[in-house]
Amino acid sequence: MRTNKQILTEYVIWHFIISLIILLAFLLIPCEAARANSAEEICEAIWKAEGGELSTFHYGIRSVNYLTGKGEDYDKAEARRICENTVRNNRRRFGEYGHKKFKTFIEFLGSRYAPQKASNDPYGYNKFWTKNVRYFLKVASKSK
């Protein structure tokens, strides 16, 4: 017959093993949240996904008045600032409520940054936005 001490020891060992397995599963399963990209990295991926230097709207930002005559560098910097603010603000929103509907931050950001069936997307290109941004983030992380 086993003593209470033996039962308790066995119980503790099994719980330790199960906890260790769960911990290893979290460490080994690749996920977007494993390494959060900075706002700068995400903006760089958005820049490329939106067409880079060939884009009509830098970073896909349409709210910048590109006809002010202040120059290309000013327009690009202003669009970059708006992009970074958008990423930071939406990261906070994702933590507050976006995680309930979307699995990843990039999916959430895509739903707001390039919504599908938007009036300014007559050809439906926004459906590729999330995939393209993920691709450029992955390429950037491999080059580090």
N, C-alpha and C positions, 0 to 999 in steps of 0.2 A: 504494500500500500504506500502511495506517495504522500509525503508530508506537505503541509501548507507551504513551506519554504520552497520545495521542489516545484510545486504548481505555480507559485508566484514567479520563480525564476524562469520557468518555461514560458509563461505568459509574457514576461518582459522581453525575452529573447525573440519571440514571434512578432511582437509589436515593433521591435527594433528592425527586424528583417523586412517587414511590410513597409515601414516608414522609409527605409533605405531604398527599396524598390521604387516607391513612389517618387522619391527625390531623384533617383537616377533617370526615371522616365521623363521628368520635367527637364532635366539637364540634357538629355539626348534627343528629345523631340525638337526638331527645328521649328522655330516659329518667328514671326515678324517681331513679336514683343521681346524676344531674347536680347536683341540689341536695338534699342530705339535709335532711329536716325535723327540727326540734328535737323533743325529748321533749315540750315544752310545746305545740307546734303539733299534734303527733300526739294528745296527750291532749285538746286542744280539739276536734279532729275526732271522737275517740271519744265525747266528751261529747255532741256533736250527733247522732252516729249511734245512740247508745244512748237517745236521747229527750230529752236536756237536762233541763230542770226538771220535765218530765212523767214522767220515768223512775221506776220503782220502786226500782231499784238505781243509784245515781250511778255514772257511768262504766262501768256494767255490772258493778261489783264487788259480789259477793255475800258476801264474807267480812267486811264491816263489819257489826257488830251495830247495826242501825238503831233498836233498841228500848232503848238505854241511857238515853235521856232527857237526853243531853248537848247535844242541840240539832241542828237542821238544818245549821247552819254547820259544826259539828264533824264531822258525818257526811260532808258534802260534801268538806271539807278532807282527811279521812282517806282517802276513796275516791280523791281526786286524788293524794295522796301514793303510794298503792298503784299507781295507774295509771302515774304517772311512773316509779316503780321498775321496774314490769313492762316498760315500753318500753325503759328503759336496759339492763336485764338481758338482754332478748331481742335488743337490737341487738348486744350482745357475742356472744350465742349464734349469731346469724345470721352474724357474721363468722367464728366458729369452725367451724361445721358447717352451719348452715341454708342458706347460699348454694349448697350442693351439691344441694339438693332443690327450693328455691324460687327463682324468678327475682328477686323483689323482697322487701325487708324487710317491707312491708305484708302481702304474702301469707303470709310466715312468721309474722308477729305474729298474723294472723287465724287461722292454724291452731292457735295456742296460746291466744289470747284468746277466740275464739268458734269452737271446733271444730265442724265439721259432724257431725250425728248424735249430738250430746251428749245425755245423759239429761235435762238441764234445758232442752232446746230441742225440745219435742214437735212444734212446727209447722214446724220446719226454717228458721227465720228467720236462723240463723247463716250460711247460704250467701250472704246479702246483705251481711254485715258488711264484707268487704274492699272491695266496690264502694262502699258508703256512706261508709266512712272516706276512701277515695280522692277521692270527690266533694267532701266537706267540706274536704279539704286543698287541692283545686284551687280551690274557691270562695274559701278564705282567701288563697291565693297571688295570685289575681286582684285581690283587694281591697287589696293592699299597694301 
